[in-house]
Amino acid sequence: MAIMKRDVNFGLFILIIATLIVFAGFSTYYQKSFKNITSDYEAKLAELNEITTTLETKKAELASTSEEREKLSEREADLSQRYTTVESLKEQLEADKAALEKNLEEARTSLQQKEQELQTAKTQLTNAVNQLNKAENKIDDLETDKDAICDLLAANGLSHNSC
């Protein structure tokens, strides 16, 4: 029995050593697995932090873009209103221009008519002056004839109430 006890103690010893070796192997394996999981976790955590930072940056950009869109929308509304005002003013000015052009054309036509009337009046005045000059010349001739007749009558001893 002493051999058996010795073999059993030796077998138990080997079994304990084997258990310790297996336990050490499993510990090493789990430690490496845990390190891998921990490093994966830390990488994922860093990536998550980076994504969070990017998300916050994008969120700030979105807020800024939203504010810019609101400002642009307000500016667009303002410009649209100004455009409408300017367009109506332009239409009014075009209507005024057309009316003024019509008035100008009427004034030109009237001026041409007045110039023609003036030319006609000048011609008539020239004719009247010429007739007046002829009449004055005729009067002068008749005066001369009258004076001659009055002189002749006076020389003959006669008189007339015109002389």
C-alpha positions in Angstrom: 0.0 0.0 0.0 2.8 2.2 0.5 3.5 2.0 -3.3 0.0 2.7 -4.0 0.0 5.6 -1.6 3.1 6.8 -3.1 1.7 6.4 -6.7 -1.5 8.1 -5.6 0.5 10.9 -4.0 2.6 11.2 -7.1 -0.5 11.0 -9.3 -2.2 13.6 -7.2 0.9 15.7 -7.3 0.9 15.5 -11.1 -2.8 16.2 -11.2 -2.2 19.3 -9.0 0.7 20.4 -11.2 -1.4 19.8 -14.3 -4.2 21.7 -12.8 -1.9 24.5 -11.9 -0.4 24.6 -15.5 -3.9 24.5 -17.0 -5.0 27.2 -14.5 -1.9 29.3 -15.4 -2.7 28.7 -19.2 -6.3 29.7 -18.8 -5.2 32.8 -16.7 -2.8 33.8 -19.4 -5.3 33.2 -22.2 -8.0 35.2 -20.3 -5.5 37.9 -19.5 -4.6 38.3 -23.2 -8.3 38.1 -24.2 -9.1 40.7 -21.5 -6.2 42.9 -22.8 -7.5 42.6 -26.3 -11.1 43.4 -25.2 -9.8 46.3 -23.1 -7.7 47.7 -26.0 -10.8 47.2 -28.4 -12.9 49.0 -25.7 -10.5 51.8 -25.4 -10.2 52.2 -29.2 -14.0 52.1 -29.5 -14.2 54.7 -26.7 -11.7 56.9 -28.4 -13.6 56.6 -31.7 -16.8 57.3 -29.9 -15.3 60.4 -28.3 -14.0 61.5 -31.7 -17.5 60.9 -33.2 -19.0 62.8 -30.3 -16.7 65.7 -30.9 -17.4 65.6 -34.6 -21.1 65.5 -33.9 -20.9 68.5 -31.6 -18.9 70.4 -34.2 -21.5 69.5 -36.9 -24.3 70.4 -34.5 -22.7 73.8 -34.0 -22.3 74.2 -37.8 -25.9 73.2 -38.3 -27.0 75.8 -35.8 -24.8 78.4 -37.5 -26.2 77.3 -40.9 -29.7 77.5 -39.6 -29.1 81.1 -38.3 -27.5 82.0 -41.7 -30.5 80.5 -43.5 -32.8 82.5 -41.3 -30.8 85.7 -42.0 -30.7 84.8 -45.7 -34.5 84.2 -45.7 -35.0 87.6 -44.0 -32.7 89.2 -46.5 -34.4 87.5 -49.4 -37.8 88.7 -48.1 -36.4 92.2 -47.8 -34.8 92.1 -51.2 -38.1 90.7 -52.7 -40.0 93.6 -51.2 -37.4 96.1 -52.4 -37.6 94.5 -55.9 -41.3 94.7 -55.9 -41.1 98.4 -54.9 -38.4 99.1 -57.5 -40.3 97.3 -60.2 -43.5 99.2 -59.5 -41.5 102.5 -59.5 -39.9 101.4 -62.8 -43.3 100.8 -64.3 -44.6 104.1 -63.0 -41.5 105.9 -64.5 -42.0 104.1 -67.8 -45.7 105.2 -67.9 -44.6 108.8 -67.0 -41.9 108.6 -69.7 -44.4 107.4 -72.3 -46.8 110.3 -71.3 -43.9 112.8 -71.5 -42.8 111.5 -74.9 -46.4 111.8 -76.1 -46.6 115.4 -74.7 -43.2 116.1 -76.3 -44.5 114.9 -79.7 -47.6 116.9 -79.3 -45.6 119.9 -78.4 -43.3 119.4 -81.4 -46.3 119.0 -83.7 -47.8 122.2 -82.2 -44.5 124.0 -82.6 -44.3 122.9 -86.2 -47.9 124.2 -86.8 -47.0 127.5 -85.0 -43.8 127.8 -87.1 -45.9 127.3 -90.3 -48.4 129.8 -89.0 -45.6 132.2 -88.2 -44.1 131.7 -91.7 -47.5 132.3 -93.2 -47.9 135.4 -91.0 -44.4 136.6 -92.0 -45.3 136.1 -95.7 -48.6 137.9 -95.2 -46.8 140.7 -93.3 -44.2 141.0 -96.0 -47.0 141.2 -98.6 -48.9 143.8 -96.5 -45.7 145.8 -96.0 -45.0 145.7 -99.8 -48.6 146.7 -100.5 -48.3 149.5 -97.9 -45.1 150.7 -99.5 -46.8 150.6 -102.9 -49.7 152.5 -101.4 -47.5 155.1 -99.8 -45.6 155.5 -103.0 -48.9 155.9 -104.8 -50.0 158.4 -102.1 -46.8 160.2 -102.6 -47.3 160.2 -106.3 -50.9 161.4 -105.9 -49.8 164.1 -103.4 -47.2 165.2 -106.0 -50.0 165.2 -108.7 -52.3 167.1 -106.3 -49.6 169.6 -105.5 -49.0 170.0 -109.2 -52.7 170.4 -109.9 -53.0 172.9 -107.0 -50.1 174.8 -108.4 -51.7 174.7 -111.8 -55.0 175.9 -110.4 -53.3 178.6 -108.5 -51.4 179.7 -111.6 -54.7 179.9 -113.4 -56.4 181.8 -110.6 -58.5 179.0 -109.4 -58.7 177.3 -106.0 -60.1 174.2 -104.5 -60.9 173.4 -100.8 -58.3 170.5 -100.9 -55.5 172.9 -101.8 
